[in-house]
Amino acid sequence: MTIAEFTLTLFTISNSVRILAYVPQIFRAATDPSGAQAVSCATWGLFLLSNVSAAAYSIVNNEDWMMAAMFFGNSAGCSAILLVAALRRSQHRNRVTQLKALECQCPAL
């Protein structure tokens, strides 16, 4: 096996596993009762930008559609985490707002 074949194999395996690694993060964000506050949208947004730019580079500079597909898969994982976190934060914010409104309507006993 040449160095080029080895590095391609390592890249393919690690990025395939990385795509699967998004699932637990998505699940945790979706089930977090505090509105996925522990998810850093800035970090995941940067990961998304990095993966999209790597996919574009793979297509434009190398014409390597297989590598681009791998990076687009990682982009989809990052996007899913960002969307779930945004949804959960919105739901959490709405619940907090409704609870505050109810507290204002009910006088203290």
N, C-alpha and C positions, 0 to 999 in steps of 0.2 A: 504494500500500500504506500503510495507516495504521500508526501506532506500535503499536497493539494487535496487529495482524496480524504486524508485523515481530517483535515480542517473542515472540509465540506460535510463529512459525516458528523463531526462534533457539532457543527453549526445546526445541522438538520435535527439531530436528536435533542439538543438543548432547547431549541426554539419550539419543537413539537411538545416537549414537556412543559415549557413555559406557557403555552397556550392553555394547557390543562390546569396550570397553577392559578389561572384567573378565577376558576370556578369557586374555590373556597372564599376568596375575597368578595366575589359577587354575592354569595350566600350570606356571608357575615353582614355585608352592607344592607342586604334586603331584610334581614331579621333583627337588626340592631334597634332596640326600643328607643334609643336616644337620637334617632334620625341620622345615623351613620356619621356622627361628628368626628370619629377617629379617622375617617377616610380623608386623605389630603387630596383635594381636587386639583391643586396646583401641581403636585407631584404626578398624579395620573394624567393630567393634561400635558405635562412635559413629556411623559412616556409616550402619549398618543402622538404628539408632534414629532418626536424622535422616530417612531415607527413609520409614520406616514412619509417623513422625509427619506428614510432608508429605503422604503418601497419605491419612491420616486427615483432615487439614485440608482437603484437596481434596474429599473426599467430604462431610464434615460441614458445612463452611462455604461451599463453592462448588458442591456437587453436580456436580463435574466429574470424571466417571468416567474420561475419557481421560487427564487429568493424573494421576489416582490410579494408573492402570494403568502409566504411565511410572515413577512412584516405586516401585510394587510390583515392576516389572522390575529397577530398581536395587537394591531390597531383596533380590531373589533372587540377584543377583550378589554382593552383600556376604555373604549367607548361605553361598553356595557357597565363597567364599574362606575364611570362618571354619571351615566344616566340613572342607574339605580340609586347612587348617593344623592343626586339632585332630587329625585322623586321622594326618597325617604325624608330628606331635609324639609322639603315642601310640606309633606304630610305631617311631620313633627311640628313644624312652625304653625300649621293650621290648628292642630290639637291644642297647642299652648295658647294660641289666640282665643280659641273657643273656651278653654278653661278660665282664662282671665276674664272673659266676658261674663261667664257664669258667676264668678266670684263677685263681680261688681253688682250683679242683679240680686244676689242673696245677701241680706244683712247678717252681720255676725250675731250669734245668739248669746 
